[in-house]
């Protein structure tokens, strides 16, 4: 039975003017990208300008009660001035080192006492919300309340310590007193009391485990509706749970991101909707996924100020392209399977495996770079553009503004589907133009099948008219095309399509293991995939699995194949050469 107190204390008893002031301040922070551009193309909420003087906290070994208290405090503090920074040593501290090197962070104060921080920043929150450890779904409920109510999340076990060390008179909202009987009942309460006061420009998917808890700072800072979608094999699955998530989808706008990811593991259980079905269900309702797990501090990253809003691929576009030689075979190495994930750029992914490799720049490589970085991690995006060489080319990753399946039902369950698909590709194209990207990668199908007639019709209707899209990079590992069908033009005769022709490497070739025994077999595998993809043609778009391949191993692949007449080029030169080859063939026919 819900107490009368719970029904009356969900929202603060503040004056109307004070509440209006807070709403206006948050609105300004969320809309800052639109104010700068004049046209609303920002689709990730941003926090205010970040401080260069930070207080950092190493999460290595932290337990869940302290983590939830810390990230909720971080979100509330950083909502006003980003200064709290969390990371895990040896895992996600690389970005902090980069920030120090390029001047984003000029001073760092380290702290390892959560209660001390709760005391230090006491003026940033109005109370605490206690979740029920016996009812795990109350963690998301507490997270949603924390953002709206300016409350820090506490486990019951921390309340006494908090009262002793921080504030003995703190206002406490104890979710155990709600006497909730199920996750469905908790959602009904949330839907009535909390959801109307949140920011509906984005959704968050998070389970009650570390890989999700760590990024709650951003969700709380920006008041993002946060939910979990259990899979059919999970203990907490029910039709009602799926219906509740669909209700969220139906009561939020189309073409907004879902921040987080779908597959989650908790000691081998509670896997949730897997990647394919989770992404597809969200897409049916016009929601695209922003893949961010295992790392956080986005309430700080999104507020990092950059030297310039102008992003141009200056070096790779200014180099002189070679003439087409019909005796050569041209290879474009493309990273298509991880660049859509902002999380990949923060932990031991993109920088140690790709960008910081001493051989980067010696091999032409084309990288799919999530356009959401421009809003979510602008300091990282600025650094990539500033340090790119003439052999580093950026394209828009699968499948545009975020990870989704345009050919597999995107917006199918949204009224006025055509208008919303138009809006999605317009959002994508506008962001591509700002980032000087002219190639769009599209997810195709989970099976090795070519585009259907319906696929071609969708692409002609929505993608082909976009002036920002010069080429489509189609597929990821799976392809239904023979090598001779790997490249072509759309019906307009100006937009090219380059199908990915190589496949996953399933072996355990961790890129951090170097030496002949590790590098040579990996290089030989990809070299053979490229040979197979080039049978009967002069052009092959070759994906490399970014967890197994970086510049070091790709240099070995090039060394193996150059002696056989293969030429490695960035994707923009690859496309130029392909167009020249078609012109040459036409000239030969005259």
Secondary structure as UniProt FT lines:
FT   HELIX           4..8
FT   HELIX           16..30
FT   HELIX           32..37
FT   STRAND          53..58
FT   TURN            60..61
FT   HELIX           64..81
FT   STRAND          84..87
FT   TURN            89..91
FT   HELIX           94..102
FT   STRAND          107..111
FT   HELIX           114..120
FT   HELIX           122..124
FT   STRAND          127..130
FT   TURN            133..134
FT   TURN            136..137
FT   HELIX           138..149
FT   STRAND          151..154
FT   HELIX           156..165
FT   TURN            168..169
FT   STRAND          171..174
FT   HELIX           175..178
FT   HELIX           183..193
FT   HELIX           195..197
FT   STRAND          199..205
FT   HELIX           210..213
FT   TURN            214..215
FT   HELIX           216..221
FT   TURN            222..223
FT   STRAND          224..227
FT   TURN            232..233
FT   TURN            235..236
FT   HELIX           239..250
FT   STRAND          256..260
FT   TURN            267..268
FT   HELIX           275..284
FT   TURN            285..286
FT   STRAND          287..291
FT   HELIX           298..301
FT   TURN            302..303
FT   HELIX           314..318
FT   TURN            326..327
FT   STRAND          329..335
FT   TURN            339..340
FT   HELIX           342..345
FT   HELIX           351..355
FT   TURN            358..359
FT   TURN            361..362
FT   STRAND          365..368
FT   TURN            371..372
FT   HELIX           373..376
FT   HELIX           378..387
FT   TURN            390..391
FT   STRAND          392..396
FT   TURN            398..399
FT   TURN            406..413
FT   HELIX           417..434
FT   TURN            435..436
FT   STRAND          439..442
FT   HELIX           453..462
FT   TURN            463..465
FT   TURN            467..468
FT   STRAND          471..474
FT   HELIX           483..485
FT   STRAND          487..489
FT   TURN            491..492
FT   STRAND          496..500
FT   TURN            511..512
FT   HELIX           516..533
FT   TURN            534..536
FT   STRAND          539..543
FT   TURN            546..548
FT   HELIX           551..562
FT   TURN            563..565
FT   STRAND          566..568
FT   HELIX           571..589
//
